[in-house]
Amino acid sequence: MATPTQRVFEIPELLELILLPLSIHSLLSVQLVSRSFWHTIRSSPILQRALYLRPEPKTASYAWEPNHILIEQFRPWFTYPADRESVPSRHSIIGLPWFGSTSRREVLLRKEASWRHMLPIQPPPTKLTILRSHFSRIGDSWHAPRNEKPRDYVEIEQEGGITMGLLYDVVEGFLALLPADQFEASFGVRWILHEAHGNAGRIDVELYYKNRDSFQCQDFESRENLEFRSQADGTRYPHLGWRSCNMEAVMDRSLPLHPWEWKSDLTQAEGAILAEDSEEDCFCSKFD
């Protein structure tokens, strides 16, 4: 015969109330307690929102809450750069604790990893703009190559919110196509949260690359480095439809005029990590 405590746990509505105050780390862990816990968490809209797996409704107060478990695992995507020299690069990803461990890397990059479906912030922006800038190296400076479009962009919209899986795939695909011995590559994520943008918010991903020394740009998209590649069937960088980021596009879509313009609403006070703090060790969670 079930005890009173066991009977409480068998009632989904009561179990939901018990689980609701838990942190996101604890909610992820207690799914393994029993089948009833797992089913209640998976079927409860309010608990799914607490896990950043379902979008919170927009509020008039513009209150935003970043997903701290994603910040712990994917720090470069939440870094607030101090200047152009401190934007994250492929070395920022290689330096993450989980990347240096084969077993942890396999867990994070497996096809079923739940972090891919998580929202990086609540309520989630539904628009993503990807901007790509190509520079030639002259000494230690960045200059746009002659006779070449210096900047392109792509726009993506997801009704349920931009997911971490999409943000990861865009950056991973970009880095995979740039041989490290021939190109320097970096990226930054800009969070446009307090402006209207169709009352949805927007995330900008800036991608930068420049030739190393005297190397001349060739068809680098014929080779891929898959060391960061997730096993999931996500958005692939080579399939994006790029358009020229001319002045008309900048004005019509309220895009940043300059690729090094960093005015992000996700500041350190709201959860972002300063560039000098981004290399610190982080908590390793189990994603199911």
PyRosetta script that sets phi, psi and omega in degrees:
from pyrosetta import init, pose_from_sequence

init()
pose = pose_from_sequence("MATPTQRVFEIPELLELILLPLSIHSLLSVQLVSRSFWHTIRSSPILQRALYLRPEPKTASYAWEPNHILIEQFRPWFTYPADRESVPSRHSIIGLPWFGSTSRREVLLRKEASWRHMLPIQPPPTKLTILRSHFSRIGDSWHAPRNEKPRDYVEIEQEGGITMGLLYDVVEGFLALLPADQFEASFGVRWILHEAHGNAGRIDVELYYKNRDSFQCQDFESRENLEFRSQADGTRYPHLGWRSCNMEAVMDRSLPLHPWEWKSDLTQAEGAILAEDSEEDCFCSKFD")
pose.set_psi(1, 134.8)
pose.set_omega(1, -178.6)
pose.set_phi(2, -70.3)
pose.set_psi(2, 142.3)
pose.set_omega(2, 176.7)
pose.set_phi(3, -77.5)
pose.set_psi(3, 163.6)
pose.set_omega(3, 177.3)
pose.set_phi(4, -55.1)
pose.set_psi(4, -39.3)
pose.set_omega(4, 179.2)
pose.set_phi(5, -63.9)
pose.set_psi(5, -43.1)
pose.set_omega(5, 179.3)
pose.set_phi(6, -64.0)
pose.set_psi(6, -37.4)
pose.set_omega(6, -180.0)
pose.set_phi(7, -66.1)
pose.set_psi(7, -35.9)
pose.set_omega(7, 176.9)
pose.set_phi(8, -61.6)
pose.set_psi(8, -44.0)
pose.set_omega(8, -179.0)
pose.set_phi(9, -67.5)
pose.set_psi(9, -19.6)
pose.set_omega(9, -179.5)
pose.set_phi(10, -86.1)
pose.set_psi(10, -6.5)
pose.set_omega(10, 178.1)
pose.set_phi(11, -99.1)
pose.set_psi(11, 109.3)
pose.set_omega(11, -173.2)
pose.set_phi(12, -54.6)
pose.set_psi(12, -40.6)
pose.set_omega(12, -177.5)
pose.set_phi(13, -63.8)
pose.set_psi(13, -40.3)
pose.set_omega(13, 179.0)
pose.set_phi(14, -72.9)
pose.set_psi(14, -40.2)
pose.set_omega(14, 179.1)
pose.set_phi(15, -63.1)
pose.set_psi(15, -37.1)
pose.set_omega(15, 177.8)
pose.set_phi(16, -60.4)
pose.set_psi(16, -43.8)
pose.set_omega(16, 178.8)
pose.set_phi(17, -64.0)
pose.set_psi(17, -35.5)
pose.set_omega(17, 179.5)
pose.set_phi(18, -69.9)
pose.set_psi(18, -38.7)
pose.set_omega(18, -175.3)
pose.set_phi(19, -81.6)
pose.set_psi(19, -23.5)
pose.set_omega(19, -172.7)
pose.set_phi(20, -56.9)
pose.set_psi(20, -40.0)
pose.set_omega(20, -179.3)
pose.set_phi(21, -71.7)
pose.set_psi(21, -9.8)
pose.set_omega(21, -176.3)
pose.set_phi(22, -67.6)
pose.set_psi(22, 152.9)
pose.set_omega(22, 175.4)
pose.set_phi(23, -71.9)
pose.set_psi(23, 166.2)
pose.set_omega(23, 179.4)
pose.set_phi(24, -63.0)
pose.set_psi(24, -34.7)
pose.set_omega(24, 177.4)
pose.set_phi(25, -63.3)
pose.set_psi(25, -44.2)
pose.set_omega(25, -178.8)
pose.set_phi(26, -68.5)
pose.set_psi(26, -38.8)
pose.set_omega(26, 178.9)
pose.set_phi(27, -61.4)
pose.set_psi(27, -40.2)
pose.set_omega(27, 177.5)
pose.set_phi(28, -63.6)
pose.set_psi(28, -37.1)
pose.set_omega(28, -176.8)
pose.set_phi(29, -75.3)
pose.set_psi(29, -41.9)
pose.set_omega(29, -174.0)
pose.set_phi(30, -71.4)
pose.set_psi(30, -10.2)
pose.set_omega(30, 174.5)
pose.set_phi(31, -61.0)
pose.set_psi(31, -22.4)
pose.set_omega(31, -178.2)
pose.set_phi(32, -87.3)
pose.set_psi(32, -3.8)
pose.set_omega(32, -176.6)
pose.set_phi(33, -65.3)
pose.set_psi(33, -48.4)
pose.set_omega(33, -178.0)
pose.set_phi(34, -161.4)
pose.set_psi(34, 170.0)
pose.set_omega(34, 178.8)
pose.set_phi(35, -65.0)
pose.set_psi(35, -37.2)
pose.set_omega(35, -179.5)
pose.set_phi(36, -66.6)
pose.set_psi(36, -38.5)
pose.set_omega(36, 176.4)
pose.set_phi(37, -62.6)
pose.set_psi(37, -47.8)
pose.set_omega(37, -179.1)
pose.set_phi(38, -58.7)
pose.set_psi(38, -47.5)
pose.set_omega(38, -177.0)
pose.set_phi(39, -66.7)
pose.set_psi(39, -40.7)
pose.set_omega(39, -179.8)
pose.set_phi(40, -62.7)
pose.set_psi(40, -44.8)
pose.set_omega(40, -179.3)
pose.set_phi(41, -66.1)
pose.set_psi(41, -40.7)
pose.set_omega(41, -178.3)
pose.set_phi(42, -71.3)
pose.set_psi(42, -27.5)
pose.set_omega(42, -175.1)
pose.set_phi(43, -100.2)
pose.set_psi(43, -5.6)
pose.set_omega(43, -177.9)
pose.set_phi(44, -92.4)
pose.set_psi(44, 115.7)
pose.set_omega(44, 178.5)
pose.set_phi(45, -58.2)
pose.set_psi(45, -39.7)
pose.set_omega(45, -177.1)
pose.set_phi(46, -69.1)
pose.set_psi(46, -36.6)
pose.set_omega(46, 177.4)
pose.set_phi(47, -74.0)
pose.set_psi(47, -33.2)
pose.set_omega(47, 175.8)
pose.set_phi(48, -66.2)
pose.set_psi(48, -34.7)
pose.set_omega(48, 174.9)
pose.set_phi(49, -68.2)
pose.set_psi(49, -37.7)
pose.set_omega(49, 177.7)
pose.set_phi(50, -64.2)
pose.set_psi(50, -28.7)
pose.set_omega(50, 177.3)
pose.set_phi(51, -88.6)
pose.set_psi(51, 5.1)
pose.set_omega(51, -179.4)
pose.set_phi(52, 61.9)
pose.set_psi(52, 30.2)
pose.set_omega(52, 177.8)
pose.set_phi(53, -104.6)
pose.set_psi(53, -5.5)
pose.set_omega(53, 176.2)
pose.set_phi(54, -141.6)
pose.set_psi(54, 139.3)
pose.set_omega(54, -173.7)
pose.set_phi(55, -71.8)
pose.set_psi(55, 140.5)
pose.set_omega(55, 170.1)
pose.set_phi(56, -78.3)
pose.set_psi(56, 148.3)
pose.set_omega(56, 175.9)
pose.set_phi(57, -68.0)
pose.set_psi(57, 150.5)
pose.set_omega(57, 177.8)
pose.set_phi(58, -66.0)
pose.set_psi(58, 148.5)
pose.set_omega(58, 178.3)
pose.set_phi(59, -122.5)
pose.set_psi(59, 153.7)
pose.set_omega(59, -179.6)
pose.set_phi(60, -69.8)
pose.set_psi(60, -18.5)
pose.set_omega(60, -176.3)
pose.set_phi(61, -82.7)
pose.set_psi(61, -6.3)
pose.set_omega(61, -176.7)
pose.set_phi(62, 54.2)
pose.set_psi(62, 40.5)
pose.set_omega(62, 176.7)
pose.set_phi(63, -85.5)
pose.set_psi(63, 126.7)
pose.set_omega(63, -177.1)
pose.set_phi(64, -123.5)
pose.set_psi(64, 142.6)
pose.set_omega(64, 179.6)
pose.set_phi(65, -130.4)
pose.set_psi(65, 112.3)
pose.set_omega(65, 179.7)
pose.set_phi(66, -71.4)
pose.set_psi(66, 156.4)
pose.set_omega(66, 179.8)
pose.set_phi(67, -83.8)
pose.set_psi(67, 102.8)
pose.set_omega(67, -172.4)
pose.set_phi(68, -69.5)
pose.set_psi(68, -26.6)
pose.set_omega(68, 178.6)
pose.set_phi(69, -70.5)
pose.set_psi(69, -31.7)
pose.set_omega(69, 175.1)
pose.set_phi(70, -74.7)
pose.set_psi(70, -36.0)
pose.set_omega(70, 176.4)
pose.set_phi(71, -59.9)
pose.set_psi(71, -40.3)
pose.set_omega(71, -179.5)
pose.set_phi(72, -64.7)
pose.set_psi(72, -36.8)
pose.set_omega(72, -175.4)
pose.set_phi(73, -90.3)
pose.set_psi(73, -31.5)
pose.set_omega(73, -172.5)
pose.set_phi(74, -127.0)
pose.set_psi(74, 56.8)
pose.set_omega(74, -174.8)
pose.set_phi(75, -53.9)
pose.set_psi(75, -41.4)
pose.set_omega(75, -177.2)
pose.set_phi(76, -58.5)
pose.set_psi(76, -29.2)
pose.set_omega(76, -179.6)
pose.set_phi(77, -74.2)
pose.set_psi(77, -15.7)
pose.set_omega(77, -177.9)
pose.set_phi(78, -117.1)
pose.set_psi(78, 19.4)
pose.set_omega(78, -178.8)
pose.set_phi(79, -85.8)
pose.set_psi(79, 136.1)
pose.set_omega(79, 175.9)
pose.set_phi(80, -101.2)
pose.set_psi(80, 102.7)
pose.set_omega(80, -174.1)
pose.set_phi(81, -71.5)
pose.set_psi(81, 141.2)
pose.set_omega(81, 177.9)
pose.set_phi(82, -76.8)
pose.set_psi(82, -31.9)
pose.set_omega(82, 179.8)
pose.set_phi(83, -161.0)
pose.set_psi(83, -175.9)
pose.set_omega(83, -175.7)
pose.set_phi(84, -65.1)
pose.set_psi(84, -24.3)
pose.set_omega(84, -178.7)
pose.set_phi(85, -81.6)
pose.set_psi(85, -10.4)
pose.set_omega(85, -176.0)
pose.set_phi(86, -110.0)
pose.set_psi(86, 11.5)
pose.set_omega(86, 175.1)
pose.set_phi(87, -70.0)
pose.set_psi(87, 148.5)
pose.set_omega(87, -177.5)
pose.set_phi(88, -63.3)
pose.set_psi(88, 154.8)
pose.set_omega(88, 178.9)
pose.set_phi(89, -135.6)
pose.set_psi(89, -175.9)
pose.set_omega(89, 176.9)
pose.set_phi(90, -60.1)
pose.set_psi(90, -29.6)
pose.set_omega(90, 178.4)
pose.set_phi(91, -67.4)
pose.set_psi(91, -27.8)
pose.set_omega(91, 177.3)
pose.set_phi(92, -65.8)
pose.set_psi(92, -33.9)
pose.set_omega(92, 178.8)
pose.set_phi(93, -77.8)
pose.set_psi(93, -43.8)
pose.set_omega(93, 178.2)
pose.set_phi(94, -59.1)
pose.set_psi(94, -31.2)
pose.set_omega(94, -178.7)
pose.set_phi(95, -79.5)
pose.set_psi(95, -6.3)
pose.set_omega(95, 178.4)
pose.set_phi(96, -67.4)
pose.set_psi(96, 140.5)
pose.set_omega(96, -177.0)
pose.set_phi(97, -55.4)
pose.set_psi(97, -39.7)
pose.set_omega(97, -177.1)
pose.set_phi(98, -70.8)
pose.set_psi(98, -25.8)
pose.set_omega(98, -178.9)
pose.set_phi(99, -71.1)
pose.set_psi(99, -31.6)
pose.set_omega(99, -178.9)
pose.set_phi(100, -76.8)
pose.set_psi(100, -8.7)
pose.set_omega(100, 179.0)
pose.set_phi(101, -111.3)
pose.set_psi(101, 120.0)
pose.set_omega(101, -178.1)
pose.set_phi(102, -58.1)
pose.set_psi(102, -44.3)
pose.set_omega(102, -177.7)
pose.set_phi(103, -66.3)
pose.set_psi(103, -43.1)
pose.set_omega(103, 179.8)
pose.set_phi(104, -68.8)
pose.set_psi(104, -37.5)
pose.set_omega(104, 178.5)
pose.set_phi(105, -64.3)
pose.set_psi(105, -40.8)
pose.set_omega(105, 178.7)
pose.set_phi(106, -64.3)
pose.set_psi(106, -36.7)
pose.set_omega(106, 177.9)
pose.set_phi(107, -64.8)
pose.set_psi(107, -47.3)
pose.set_omega(107, -177.4)
pose.set_phi(108, -67.4)
pose.set_psi(108, -34.2)
pose.set_omega(108, -172.9)
pose.set_phi(109, -99.2)
pose.set_psi(109, 5.9)
pose.set_omega(109, 179.9)
pose.set_phi(110, -72.2)
pose.set_psi(110, 159.4)
pose.set_omega(110, -171.9)
pose.set_phi(111, -60.1)
pose.set_psi(111, -37.0)
pose.set_omega(111, -173.1)
pose.set_phi(112, -90.0)
pose.set_psi(112, 4.7)
pose.set_omega(112, -175.4)
pose.set_phi(113, -57.2)
pose.set_psi(113, 126.5)
pose.set_omega(113, -173.9)
pose.set_phi(114, -72.9)
pose.set_psi(114, -20.8)
pose.set_omega(114, -179.2)
pose.set_phi(115, -60.5)
pose.set_psi(115, -26.6)
pose.set_omega(115, -178.8)
pose.set_phi(116, -62.4)
pose.set_psi(116, -29.2)
pose.set_omega(116, -178.5)
pose.set_phi(117, -93.0)
pose.set_psi(117, -4.4)
pose.set_omega(117, -178.1)
pose.set_phi(118, -74.9)
pose.set_psi(118, 149.4)
pose.set_omega(118, 174.6)
pose.set_phi(119, -89.7)
pose.set_psi(119, 134.6)
pose.set_omega(119, -177.6)
pose.set_phi(120, -73.0)
pose.set_psi(120, -16.5)
pose.set_omega(120, -178.2)
pose.set_phi(121, -156.9)
pose.set_psi(121, 148.9)
pose.set_omega(121, 177.0)
pose.set_phi(122, -120.6)
pose.set_psi(122, 138.9)
pose.set_omega(122, -14.9)
pose.set_phi(123, -62.4)
pose.set_psi(123, 151.0)
pose.set_omega(123, -171.7)
pose.set_phi(124, -84.6)
pose.set_psi(124, 137.2)
pose.set_omega(124, 167.9)
pose.set_phi(125, -61.5)
pose.set_psi(125, 145.9)
pose.set_omega(125, -178.6)
pose.set_phi(126, -106.8)
pose.set_psi(126, -2.6)
pose.set_omega(126, -178.1)
pose.set_phi(127, -119.7)
pose.set_psi(127, 138.8)
pose.set_omega(127, 177.4)
pose.set_phi(128, -127.9)
pose.set_psi(128, 128.1)
pose.set_omega(128, 173.6)
pose.set_phi(129, -115.8)
pose.set_psi(129, 125.5)
pose.set_omega(129, 178.7)
pose.set_phi(130, -107.7)
pose.set_psi(130, 123.6)
pose.set_omega(130, -179.8)
pose.set_phi(131, -118.3)
pose.set_psi(131, 134.1)
pose.set_omega(131, -175.8)
pose.set_phi(132, -123.6)
pose.set_psi(132, 126.6)
pose.set_omega(132, -179.4)
pose.set_phi(133, -122.2)
pose.set_psi(133, 132.0)
pose.set_omega(133, 179.1)
pose.set_phi(134, -112.5)
pose.set_psi(134, 130.6)
pose.set_omega(134, 180.0)
pose.set_phi(135, -126.7)
pose.set_psi(135, 153.1)
pose.set_omega(135, 170.2)
pose.set_phi(136, -101.9)
pose.set_psi(136, 148.4)
pose.set_omega(136, -176.3)
pose.set_phi(137, -90.7)
pose.set_psi(137, 124.6)
pose.set_omega(137, 172.8)
pose.set_phi(138, -125.8)
pose.set_psi(138, 101.5)
pose.set_omega(138, -172.1)
pose.set_phi(139, 65.5)
pose.set_psi(139, -125.1)
pose.set_omega(139, 177.7)
pose.set_phi(140, -108.4)
pose.set_psi(140, 17.0)
pose.set_omega(140, -177.3)
pose.set_phi(141, -98.6)
pose.set_psi(141, 167.5)
pose.set_omega(141, 178.3)
pose.set_phi(142, -115.8)
pose.set_psi(142, 119.9)
pose.set_omega(142, 179.1)
pose.set_phi(143, -132.4)
pose.set_psi(143, 140.6)
pose.set_omega(143, 176.0)
pose.set_phi(144, -71.1)
pose.set_psi(144, 133.7)
pose.set_omega(144, 179.8)
pose.set_phi(145, -64.0)
pose.set_psi(145, 149.4)
pose.set_omega(145, 176.7)
pose.set_phi(146, -66.9)
pose.set_psi(146, 150.3)
pose.set_omega(146, 175.5)
pose.set_phi(147, 56.7)
pose.set_psi(147, 30.0)
pose.set_omega(147, 178.8)
pose.set_phi(148, -138.6)
pose.set_psi(148, 141.6)
pose.set_omega(148, 176.2)
pose.set_phi(149, -65.3)
pose.set_psi(149, 118.6)
pose.set_omega(149, -176.4)
pose.set_phi(150, -74.5)
pose.set_psi(150, -18.3)
pose.set_omega(150, -173.4)
pose.set_phi(151, -150.4)
pose.set_psi(151, 137.0)
pose.set_omega(151, 176.4)
pose.set_phi(152, -128.5)
pose.set_psi(152, 166.5)
pose.set_omega(152, 178.1)
pose.set_phi(153, -148.9)
pose.set_psi(153, 158.6)
pose.set_omega(153, 175.4)
pose.set_phi(154, -137.3)
pose.set_psi(154, 142.7)
pose.set_omega(154, 176.4)
pose.set_phi(155, -116.9)
pose.set_psi(155, 135.4)
pose.set_omega(155, 177.7)
pose.set_phi(156, -131.1)
pose.set_psi(156, 138.9)
pose.set_omega(156, 177.8)
pose.set_phi(157, -129.0)
pose.set_psi(157, 133.4)
pose.set_omega(157, 177.3)
pose.set_phi(158, -128.6)
pose.set_psi(158, 120.3)
pose.set_omega(158, -174.2)
pose.set_phi(159, -58.2)
pose.set_psi(159, -39.5)
pose.set_omega(159, -178.1)
pose.set_phi(160, -83.7)
pose.set_psi(160, 0.2)
pose.set_omega(160, 179.6)
pose.set_phi(161, 111.7)
pose.set_psi(161, 148.0)
pose.set_omega(161, 177.1)
pose.set_phi(162, -71.6)
pose.set_psi(162, 127.2)
pose.set_omega(162, -176.6)
pose.set_phi(163, -95.5)
pose.set_psi(163, 162.9)
pose.set_omega(163, 177.4)
pose.set_phi(164, -65.8)
pose.set_psi(164, -32.8)
pose.set_omega(164, 178.1)
pose.set_phi(165, -59.3)
pose.set_psi(165, -41.7)
pose.set_omega(165, 178.9)
pose.set_phi(166, -67.0)
pose.set_psi(166, -45.0)
pose.set_omega(166, 179.0)
pose.set_phi(167, -61.1)
pose.set_psi(167, -40.1)
pose.set_omega(167, -179.9)
pose.set_phi(168, -66.7)
pose.set_psi(168, -47.1)
pose.set_omega(168, -175.7)
pose.set_phi(169, -61.6)
pose.set_psi(169, -38.6)
pose.set_omega(169, -179.9)
pose.set_phi(170, -61.2)
pose.set_psi(170, -48.6)
pose.set_omega(170, -178.5)
pose.set_phi(171, -69.6)
pose.set_psi(171, -43.9)
pose.set_omega(171, -179.6)
pose.set_phi(172, -59.9)
pose.set_psi(172, -45.4)
pose.set_omega(172, -179.0)
pose.set_phi(173, -64.2)
pose.set_psi(173, -37.3)
pose.set_omega(173, 177.5)
pose.set_phi(174, -63.2)
pose.set_psi(174, -48.6)
pose.set_omega(174, -179.1)
pose.set_phi(175, -67.9)
pose.set_psi(175, -33.9)
pose.set_omega(175, -177.0)
pose.set_phi(176, -63.6)
pose.set_psi(176, -28.3)
pose.set_omega(176, -175.8)
pose.set_phi(177, -92.3)
pose.set_psi(177, 2.2)
pose.set_omega(177, -177.5)
pose.set_phi(178, -116.8)
pose.set_psi(178, 101.1)
pose.set_omega(178, 178.7)
pose.set_phi(179, -55.5)
pose.set_psi(179, 127.5)
pose.set_omega(179, -174.9)
pose.set_phi(180, -62.8)
pose.set_psi(180, -25.8)
pose.set_omega(180, -179.2)
pose.set_phi(181, -81.1)
pose.set_psi(181, -7.8)
pose.set_omega(181, -177.1)
pose.set_phi(182, -118.6)
pose.set_psi(182, -23.7)
pose.set_omega(182, -177.0)
pose.set_phi(183, -132.9)
pose.set_psi(183, 145.1)
pose.set_omega(183, 165.2)
pose.set_phi(184, -97.1)
pose.set_psi(184, 130.0)
pose.set_omega(184, -176.8)
pose.set_phi(185, -132.6)
pose.set_psi(185, 141.1)
pose.set_omega(185, 177.8)
pose.set_phi(186, -148.2)
pose.set_psi(186, 170.4)
pose.set_omega(186, -177.9)
pose.set_phi(187, -153.9)
pose.set_psi(187, 163.1)
pose.set_omega(187, 175.4)
pose.set_phi(188, -151.4)
pose.set_psi(188, 150.6)
pose.set_omega(188, 179.8)
pose.set_phi(189, -115.3)
pose.set_psi(189, 123.5)
pose.set_omega(189, -179.2)
pose.set_phi(190, -108.4)
pose.set_psi(190, 128.0)
pose.set_omega(190, -177.1)
pose.set_phi(191, -105.8)
pose.set_psi(191, 112.5)
pose.set_omega(191, 180.0)
pose.set_phi(192, -103.0)
pose.set_psi(192, 93.8)
pose.set_omega(192, -169.2)
pose.set_phi(193, -109.9)
pose.set_psi(193, -31.0)
pose.set_omega(193, -171.7)
pose.set_phi(194, -98.0)
pose.set_psi(194, 5.7)
pose.set_omega(194, 173.8)
pose.set_phi(195, -104.2)
pose.set_psi(195, 161.3)
pose.set_omega(195, -171.9)
pose.set_phi(196, -63.3)
pose.set_psi(196, -65.3)
pose.set_omega(196, -176.3)
pose.set_phi(197, 45.7)
pose.set_psi(197, 52.6)
pose.set_omega(197, -179.5)
pose.set_phi(198, 70.0)
pose.set_psi(198, 25.2)
pose.set_omega(198, -179.5)
pose.set_phi(199, 58.9)
pose.set_psi(199, 31.7)
pose.set_omega(199, -176.3)
pose.set_phi(200, -125.1)
pose.set_psi(200, -20.8)
pose.set_omega(200, -173.7)
pose.set_phi(201, 80.0)
pose.set_psi(201, 163.9)
pose.set_omega(201, -177.4)
pose.set_phi(202, -148.9)
pose.set_psi(202, 148.1)
pose.set_omega(202, 173.3)
pose.set_phi(203, -116.6)
pose.set_psi(203, 130.2)
pose.set_omega(203, 174.1)
pose.set_phi(204, -107.7)
pose.set_psi(204, 132.9)
pose.set_omega(204, 171.4)
pose.set_phi(205, -112.7)
pose.set_psi(205, 114.9)
pose.set_omega(205, 177.4)
pose.set_phi(206, -95.0)
pose.set_psi(206, 127.0)
pose.set_omega(206, 178.4)
pose.set_phi(207, -114.5)
pose.set_psi(207, 128.1)
pose.set_omega(207, -178.9)
pose.set_phi(208, -123.5)
pose.set_psi(208, 138.7)
pose.set_omega(208, 170.5)
pose.set_phi(209, -148.2)
pose.set_psi(209, 148.0)
pose.set_omega(209, 177.2)
pose.set_phi(210, -143.7)
pose.set_psi(210, 153.5)
pose.set_omega(210, -179.5)
pose.set_phi(211, -70.7)
pose.set_psi(211, 143.2)
pose.set_omega(211, 175.5)
pose.set_phi(212, -82.5)
pose.set_psi(212, 121.9)
pose.set_omega(212, 175.3)
pose.set_phi(213, 49.5)
pose.set_psi(213, -119.3)
pose.set_omega(213, -173.0)
pose.set_phi(214, -94.9)
pose.set_psi(214, 5.8)
pose.set_omega(214, -178.2)
pose.set_phi(215, -64.9)
pose.set_psi(215, 135.4)
pose.set_omega(215, 179.0)
pose.set_phi(216, -97.4)
pose.set_psi(216, 138.3)
pose.set_omega(216, -177.3)
pose.set_phi(217, -61.7)
pose.set_psi(217, 129.3)
pose.set_omega(217, 177.7)
pose.set_phi(218, -125.6)
pose.set_psi(218, -167.9)
pose.set_omega(218, 179.2)
pose.set_phi(219, -79.5)
pose.set_psi(219, 78.6)
pose.set_omega(219, -175.8)
pose.set_phi(220, -74.7)
pose.set_psi(220, -11.3)
pose.set_omega(220, -175.9)
pose.set_phi(221, -77.6)
pose.set_psi(221, 3.8)
pose.set_omega(221, 177.9)
pose.set_phi(222, -86.3)
pose.set_psi(222, -9.4)
pose.set_omega(222, -179.2)
pose.set_phi(223, -127.1)
pose.set_psi(223, 143.8)
pose.set_omega(223, 179.3)
pose.set_phi(224, -133.2)
pose.set_psi(224, 139.9)
pose.set_omega(224, 173.0)
pose.set_phi(225, -103.1)
pose.set_psi(225, 114.5)
pose.set_omega(225, -171.1)
pose.set_phi(226, -99.1)
pose.set_psi(226, 20.1)
pose.set_omega(226, -175.4)
pose.set_phi(227, -66.6)
pose.set_psi(227, -24.5)
pose.set_omega(227, 179.0)
pose.set_phi(228, -99.3)
pose.set_psi(228, -2.3)
pose.set_omega(228, -166.7)
pose.set_phi(229, -69.4)
pose.set_psi(229, 128.5)
pose.set_omega(229, 173.0)
pose.set_phi(230, -74.9)
pose.set_psi(230, 150.3)
pose.set_omega(230, 179.1)
pose.set_phi(231, -78.7)
pose.set_psi(231, -8.8)
pose.set_omega(231, -178.2)
pose.set_phi(232, -75.6)
pose.set_psi(232, 157.7)
pose.set_omega(232, 176.9)
pose.set_phi(233, -87.8)
pose.set_psi(233, 82.6)
pose.set_omega(233, -176.7)
pose.set_phi(234, -103.6)
pose.set_psi(234, -168.2)
pose.set_omega(234, 177.1)
pose.set_phi(235, -69.0)
pose.set_psi(235, 130.0)
pose.set_omega(235, -178.4)
pose.set_phi(236, -104.2)
pose.set_psi(236, 128.7)
pose.set_omega(236, -176.7)
pose.set_phi(237, -53.9)
pose.set_psi(237, -44.4)
pose.set_omega(237, -178.1)
pose.set_phi(238, -62.7)
pose.set_psi(238, -16.8)
pose.set_omega(238, -176.7)
pose.set_phi(239, -92.4)
pose.set_psi(239, -0.3)
pose.set_omega(239, -179.6)
pose.set_phi(240, -73.5)
pose.set_psi(240, 142.3)
pose.set_omega(240, -180.0)
pose.set_phi(241, -96.2)
pose.set_psi(241, 97.2)
pose.set_omega(241, -174.4)
pose.set_phi(242, -78.3)
pose.set_psi(242, 145.4)
pose.set_omega(242, 174.9)
pose.set_phi(243, -129.2)
pose.set_psi(243, 154.5)
pose.set_omega(243, -178.8)
pose.set_phi(244, -70.3)
pose.set_psi(244, 130.9)
pose.set_omega(244, -179.8)
pose.set_phi(245, -89.4)
pose.set_psi(245, 74.0)
pose.set_omega(245, 179.7)
pose.set_phi(246, -85.4)
pose.set_psi(246, -179.8)
pose.set_omega(246, -175.9)
pose.set_phi(247, -63.3)
pose.set_psi(247, -34.8)
pose.set_omega(247, 178.8)
pose.set_phi(248, -62.7)
pose.set_psi(248, -43.2)
pose.set_omega(248, 178.3)
pose.set_phi(249, -65.3)
pose.set_psi(249, -39.8)
pose.set_omega(249, 179.1)
pose.set_phi(250, -59.9)
pose.set_psi(250, -45.3)
pose.set_omega(250, -177.0)
pose.set_phi(251, -72.9)
pose.set_psi(251, -44.0)
pose.set_omega(251, -176.8)
pose.set_phi(252, -65.8)
pose.set_psi(252, -34.4)
pose.set_omega(252, -172.8)
pose.set_phi(253, -109.7)
pose.set_psi(253, 8.4)
pose.set_omega(253, 179.3)
pose.set_phi(254, 54.0)
pose.set_psi(254, 42.5)
pose.set_omega(254, 178.7)
pose.set_phi(255, -83.1)
pose.set_psi(255, 154.4)
pose.set_omega(255, 176.6)
pose.set_phi(256, -63.0)
pose.set_psi(256, 135.7)
pose.set_omega(256, -176.6)
pose.set_phi(257, -67.7)
pose.set_psi(257, -35.9)
pose.set_omega(257, -175.7)
pose.set_phi(258, -119.4)
pose.set_psi(258, 138.8)
pose.set_omega(258, -178.0)
pose.set_phi(259, -62.4)
pose.set_psi(259, -21.3)
pose.set_omega(259, -179.3)
pose.set_phi(260, -97.2)
pose.set_psi(260, 11.9)
pose.set_omega(260, 179.6)
pose.set_phi(261, -80.2)
pose.set_psi(261, 114.4)
pose.set_omega(261, -177.0)
pose.set_phi(262, -117.1)
pose.set_psi(262, 95.7)
pose.set_omega(262, 174.9)
pose.set_phi(263, -125.8)
pose.set_psi(263, 80.5)
pose.set_omega(263, -176.6)
pose.set_phi(264, -100.6)
pose.set_psi(264, 139.0)
pose.set_omega(264, 178.7)
pose.set_phi(265, -79.2)
pose.set_psi(265, -14.5)
pose.set_omega(265, 176.7)
pose.set_phi(266, -90.7)
pose.set_psi(266, 88.3)
pose.set_omega(266, -178.5)
pose.set_phi(267, -91.5)
pose.set_psi(267, 179.0)
pose.set_omega(267, 178.7)
pose.set_phi(268, -60.2)
pose.set_psi(268, -37.0)
pose.set_omega(268, -179.9)
pose.set_phi(269, -64.5)
pose.set_psi(269, -25.1)
pose.set_omega(269, -177.8)
pose.set_phi(270, -104.7)
pose.set_psi(270, 10.8)
pose.set_omega(270, 173.3)
pose.set_phi(271, 120.4)
pose.set_psi(271, -10.9)
pose.set_omega(271, 179.7)
pose.set_phi(272, -71.0)
pose.set_psi(272, 159.9)
pose.set_omega(272, -179.4)
pose.set_phi(273, -107.8)
pose.set_psi(273, 128.4)
pose.set_omega(273, 175.8)
pose.set_phi(274, -65.5)
pose.set_psi(274, 148.5)
pose.set_omega(274, -174.8)
pose.set_phi(275, -54.5)
pose.set_psi(275, -39.8)
pose.set_omega(275, -176.7)
pose.set_phi(276, -72.5)
pose.set_psi(276, -15.1)
pose.set_omega(276, 179.7)
pose.set_phi(277, -99.0)
pose.set_psi(277, -2.0)
pose.set_omega(277, -169.5)
pose.set_phi(278, -75.0)
pose.set_psi(278, -11.2)
pose.set_omega(278, -178.0)
pose.set_phi(279, -94.8)
pose.set_psi(279, 0.9)
pose.set_omega(279, -179.1)
pose.set_phi(280, -66.1)
pose.set_psi(280, 156.2)
pose.set_omega(280, 179.9)
pose.set_phi(281, -66.0)
pose.set_psi(281, 159.5)
pose.set_omega(281, -177.8)
pose.set_phi(282, -137.3)
pose.set_psi(282, 163.1)
pose.set_omega(282, -179.3)
pose.set_phi(283, -72.3)
pose.set_psi(283, 137.5)
pose.set_omega(283, 178.7)
pose.set_phi(284, -103.2)
pose.set_psi(284, 114.3)
pose.set_omega(284, -179.0)
pose.set_phi(285, -103.5)
pose.set_psi(285, 160.4)
pose.set_omega(285, 177.4)
pose.set_phi(286, -96.2)
pose.set_psi(286, 116.8)
pose.set_omega(286, 175.0)
pose.set_phi(287, -97.0)
pose.set_psi(287, 133.4)
pose.set_omega(287, -179.4)
pose.set_phi(288, -93.7)
pose.dump_pdb("model.pdb")
